């Protein structure tokens, strides 16, 4: 292979359009810019996002504040003192808590915290347990079972 054999890939080198060289060229008179208006004039055109004077979309939409993250995890939180109402249950699940109206929703999962006392033996299934909650549940003769991990 010689240097004289090297060629550019087809279509990679395009000729510049020659405009404003008379009507016979096909690109004369208005030089492909149309007849009137801002686009015909020399100089700067519209800024990015300009919508012809209509209020642009970036001003029509609300601003997101730092505490309004749209994809944040919303946990259902319950303390051990709230479980006293379900003392007759052998297994406490998030679905059971929803049915009894102890929690209102179950978006990201259930977190069990150690505020209050538990005086009965039961198995509690949740997505997260605080250390103090684990200690108190196991001291009462119960068990802590983790449900599948939730995405952070």
C-alpha positions in Angstrom: 0.0 0.0 0.0 1.3 3.4 -1.0 0.3 6.9 0.2 -1.1 7.6 -3.2 -3.6 4.7 -2.7 -5.2 6.2 0.4 -8.7 7.7 -0.1 -11.3 9.1 2.2 -14.4 7.1 2.9 -17.3 7.8 0.5 -19.4 10.7 1.8 -17.0 11.8 4.6 -15.8 14.9 2.7 -18.6 17.1 1.4 -18.3 20.2 -0.6 -19.4 23.5 0.8 -22.6 24.9 -0.7 -21.8 28.0 -2.8 -24.6 30.6 -2.4 -25.3 34.1 -3.6 -23.6 33.7 -7.0 -26.6 34.6 -9.3 -29.9 33.1 -10.2 -28.4 30.6 -12.6 -26.6 28.8 -9.8 -29.9 27.8 -8.1 -28.7 29.4 -4.9 -28.8 33.1 -5.9 -30.9 36.1 -4.8 -31.9 35.2 -1.2 -29.1 32.6 -0.8 -31.4 29.8 0.4 -32.6 32.0 3.4 -36.2 32.7 2.3 -37.7 36.1 1.7 -38.3 37.9 5.0 -37.9 37.6 8.7 -35.2 37.1 11.3 -33.7 34.0 9.6 -32.9 36.1 6.5 -30.8 38.6 8.4 -27.1 38.2 9.3 -26.1 37.9 12.9 -27.4 35.9 15.8 -30.7 34.0 15.4 -32.9 32.6 18.2 -31.5 31.5 21.5 -31.9 27.8 22.5 -35.4 27.1 23.7 -37.0 30.1 22.0 -40.6 29.5 21.1 -41.5 32.6 19.1 -42.6 34.7 22.1 -44.8 32.0 23.7 -43.8 31.3 27.3 -41.1 28.6 26.8 -41.4 25.1 28.4 -38.7 25.7 30.9 -40.7 28.6 32.4 -44.0 26.7 32.3 -42.8 23.8 34.4 -42.4 24.0 38.1 -38.9 24.0 39.7 -38.0 21.0 41.8 -36.9 21.9 45.3 -34.3 19.8 47.2 -36.9 18.1 49.4 -39.2 17.2 46.5 -37.2 14.5 44.9 -39.6 12.6 42.6 -37.9 9.1 43.1 -37.1 9.1 46.8 -37.9 6.1 48.9 -40.8 6.5 51.3 -40.6 4.0 54.1 -43.4 2.9 56.4 -42.1 3.2 59.9 -43.5 1.4 63.0 -42.3 1.3 66.6 -42.4 -1.7 68.9 -45.0 0.0 71.1 -47.5 0.1 68.2 -47.4 -3.7 67.8 -49.2 -4.2 71.2 -52.5 -4.3 69.2 -51.4 -7.5 67.4 -50.2 -9.4 70.5 -52.4 -12.4 69.6 -50.6 -12.8 66.1 -47.9 -15.4 65.8 -46.5 -13.8 62.6 -46.6 -10.1 61.9 -46.2 -9.1 58.2 -46.5 -5.7 56.4 -49.7 -6.9 54.8 -51.2 -7.6 58.3 -50.2 -4.1 59.4 -51.9 -2.6 56.4 -55.1 -4.6 57.0 -55.3 -3.5 60.6 -54.7 0.2 59.7 -51.5 0.5 61.7 -49.6 1.7 58.6 -51.1 3.6 55.7 -48.9 2.6 52.8 -46.0 0.3 51.9 -44.0 2.0 49.1 -40.3 1.3 49.7 -40.8 -1.2 52.6 -41.3 -1.5 56.4 -38.8 -0.3 59.0 -39.2 -1.5 62.6 -37.8 0.9 65.2 -37.2 0.1 68.9 -39.3 2.8 70.6 -41.6 1.2 73.2 -41.7 -2.3 74.7 -42.8 -5.6 73.4 -44.0 -8.1 75.9 -45.1 -11.1 73.7 -43.3 -13.6 71.5 -43.9 -13.3 67.8 -42.1 -13.4 64.4 -41.9 -10.1 62.7 -41.2 -9.8 59.0 -39.9 -6.5 57.7 -37.4 -4.9 55.3 -35.3 -3.3 58.1 -34.9 -3.6 61.8 -33.0 -1.1 64.0 -30.5 -2.6 66.4 -32.5 -1.7 69.5 -35.6 -3.3 68.0 -33.8 -6.6 67.2 -32.5 -6.8 70.8 -35.9 -6.1 72.4 -37.7 -8.6 70.1 -35.2 -11.4 70.7 -35.3 -10.7 74.5 -39.1 -11.2 74.4 -38.5 -14.6 72.7 -39.4 -13.4 69.2 -37.7 -13.5 65.8 -36.7 -10.9 63.2 -37.0 -12.0 59.6 -35.8 -9.8 56.8 -37.9 -9.6 53.6 -36.1 -9.1 50.3 -33.8 -6.2 50.0 -35.2 -2.9 48.7 -33.4 -0.9 46.0 -31.8 2.3 47.3 
